[in-house]
Amino acid sequence: MDEAHDRAILRRHAADGTLMAGGAAAILLQLADPRVAAGVARHSAFRERPLDRLDGTHQYLTALVFGDDRDIDHVVRVVDARHARVRGDRPRPYDARDADAQRWVAATILAVALELEERLTGRPLDAPTADALVRGYAPIAAQLQGADAGWPATRREFDAWWAERMPRLEVGDDARAVARDLLAGTGLPPSLRVLMPAVRLLTAALLPPALREAYGFRWTPRARRVAAAWLRGLGVARRIVPARLRALPTRVSLRRLRRRSRYAGNEPRGRG
């Protein structure tokens, strides 16, 4: 295993802004774990600030892949502080610092990223590239409480774990309520709400069929055709737009992160 080669693959993949098209699908997958759904429904301002979770997740990933030790320390402190308040016992016990729940969140981000990579290129990822991405996503949970012990080392292992996990998911009232607000664009400015029909179609296309049905998507033949057209269009855009432009959201996120990690009054703790 060549760690430098793996990291180069991960950075090239993570810099691509087109992958943000899968953000809502990853969130709906996360909410299909009732522990995550309860925490989000009861402790987040999703209705008022629907982009906060997407933005926070993107900034966290940016720090892990492109940041230095100070950036990583900063985002880990921020996320840990937020998670410390997210716990309860209704409708069942939940705790945002639970290691298994954190691994599930990391797994959903990886699963959607792999799916999008293949949808946008129109071909399966080769095994070495897919395996490098699986290993590269391990720190998402491991930097918090979800230690990387047991994280798959290959795409084959990840797919087997994912298939075993699917039957244990449950889309409940909390998940549906948050999903409705997210996909309606509640709280978004009008300039962004006009994008929501496309977001809903892309999200439905990227969900497993059972979860798509559980969330109540009307997956008609026409919806499938339009979603496929959006994915083809996004794939074309990915091929013709220079990588530097596709990486713009990541560069902006890294600059914002650097301002916060350097000047927010948080001294680095050190990492060793």
N, C-alpha and C positions, 0 to 999 in steps of 0.2 A: 504494500500500500504506500503510495507516494503522497505524503501529506501536502507538499507544495502543489502538486498537480491537482489534487482534490480541491484545494483552496482556490486555485485559478478557475476551475470549473464552477465552483460555488459563487465566486465573485461575478463572473460573467453572467450567470443565471440571475443572481439577486439584483443586479444593477438594472435589469430590464423592466421598465415601468409598465409594460403591457401585462405583466403578471398581476398588477393591482386589479385587473378585471375580475379576478377570482376572489376578491376580498369578502364580498357578501356571502358567497357560497361557503367559504371557510367559517364565517361567523355562524351560519345556519347549522353547519355540521357541529360546531362547538356546542350550540344550544341544544342539540339532540342528546347531550348528556345532561340529565336533569340537575346535576350539581352545578354545572356551569350556568344553565338557564336560570336557576334560582338566584345565584349570585348576581348575574347581570340584571335581572328583573328588579331585584330589591335594593341594589347598591350602586347602580350606575344611572347617569343622567342621559340615557340613550335617546329618549324622546326629544329633549331639549338640544342635545349636542350629538347627533347621530354619527358624525365623522370622528369623534374622539377615539373610539376603539380602533378604527382603521388606522388613524394617524399614529396612535400610540404603538400599535403593533408594528407598523412600518418603521417607526423610529427605533424601536427595540431591535428589530432585525437589522436595520442599517448599522446600529452600533456594534452588534455581534460580528457582522461580516466585514465592515469597513472601518470601524472605530479602533481607537487605541485603548489601553487599560483604563484611562481616565473616563473615556466615553462609556465604556462598559460598566464601570463602577457606578457612574451616574444613573444610567437607565435601570440597573438592577436595584439601586436604592429606591428610585421612584416607583418601580413596579412593586417591590416588596412592601413599601409603605401603603400603596393602594390596596394590595391584597390582604394586608393585616386586618383591615376593617371588614372584609367580605367573608362573613361566616354566619351561620344560623342553623336552625333545626326544622324549618318548615319550608316546603311540604315534607322534606327529608333532610337529614344533616348535610351541610355543604360547607366547604372551607376553601377559599381560593389558593391557600398554600398547600393544599393536598397534592402530593407528588404525582399520583395517578391522574388527577384532573389536569395538571399542568402538562403531563406527557400527552394527554388526549388533545389539548389545544395545539401543541406543537405538531402532533401527527396530522391534524386537519389542515394546517397550513402547508405541510409537505405534500399531502395527498392532492390538494387542489393545484399546487404548483406543478407536480408531475403530470396531472391530467391536462392542465393548460399547455404545458410544454409540448405535449403530444398532439393536442387538438390544433395548436397554432402552426405546427410544422407539418402536420398531416402524416406523421410516421412515428412509430414507437421509438423511445429513447434507447440508445444502445446500452448494454448492461454496464460497462465501466462508468459512463456518464451518470446513469441513474443511481448506481451504487455510491458514487462520489457525493451526489446530492443527498441521499439518505444519511450518509455519515455527517455531512455538513450541517444538517438540520438538528443534530443531536443537542447542541448547546442551548437551543431555544428554551427547553425546560430545565436542562441541567444547570444553567447559570442561576436558576432560582432554587426551588426545593426538589424538582423532579430529576434526581441524579440520573446520569446517563447509563447506569447499569441496566442492562436488558434492552437498551435501544437497538433496533436492528442495524446490522452492518451492511446489508445488501437490499436491493429492491425486492428480491424474492422473499426474504424474511419479512420485510415491511408489508408486502401484499398479503402474506399469510396471517400476520398479526391483525391487519386491517379487516380481513374477511372474518376473523374470529370475533372481532369487536362489533361488527355491524348489527348482529341480532340483539345485542344488549342495549341498543339505543332506543330512546323513547321521546317522541315529540309531544310534550305536554302543553298545558295552557300558558305557562310562562314563556316557553319557546315560541309559540304561535304569536303571542302578544308582542314580543320584541321583534319578531320577524315582520309582522304587519307594519310596525312603525318604521323599521329599517327600509323595507321595500316600497313603502308609500312615499318615502322621502320626507317624512315628518321632521320639521325643524330645519330643513335645507332651504337655501335661497332659491327663488324661481329659476335662476340660471342653471342650477344643478338638478332641480326636480324634473326638468325636461328630459334628462338622461335616464330616468328611472324605468321607463318601459324596456329599454335595452338592457339595463342592469337586471331586471326581473327575468328576462329571457335567458341571459347568460347564466344567471344563478341557477335557474331551473335545469339548464342543460348540464351543469357541472355537478349536480347532486345525484346520488344513487337513486334509482327509481322508487324504492320504498320510502325514502325520506321526501322525495319530491311529492309523492302522493300524500304523505302524512302532513306536510305543510299546506296542502290544498292547492297546489299549482294545477291549472287547467292545461295539461300537456297534450294539446290537440295536434293533429298532423300539421296544421298551419303554424302553430307555435314552434314545432320542431324545425320546420323549414326556415322560419325567420331566424331562429336561434343559430342554426347552422350557417346561415348567410352572415350573421354578425361575426361568428367565429372565423369564417373564411376572410371577411373583410379585415378583421383584426390581424389575422395571419399575414395578409398581404401588406398591411401597414408595417408590420414587424420586419418584413423583408426589405421594404424600400426606405424606411426611416432609418437614418444612421444610428448606430449604437449609442453615440454620444448624446443624441437628442432623446433617445429612449431612456437614457440614464439620468435625465434631468431631475425627475422627482427624487431620486436617491441622493443626488448631489445637494439639492435644496434641503432635504431632510438631514443630511450630514452637517451642513452648515448651521442649521438651527440647533442641532444637538450640540455642536461644538460651542456655540454661544452659551448654551445652558450649562454644559459640563465645566466650562472654564470660568464663567462669570456669574453663576447663580449663587455663589457663596458656599458651594459644596466643595470642601477640600478632598482630594483623592484619599481613599483609605489605604491604597496599596493592595497588591494582589499576590502576596506571597510572604 
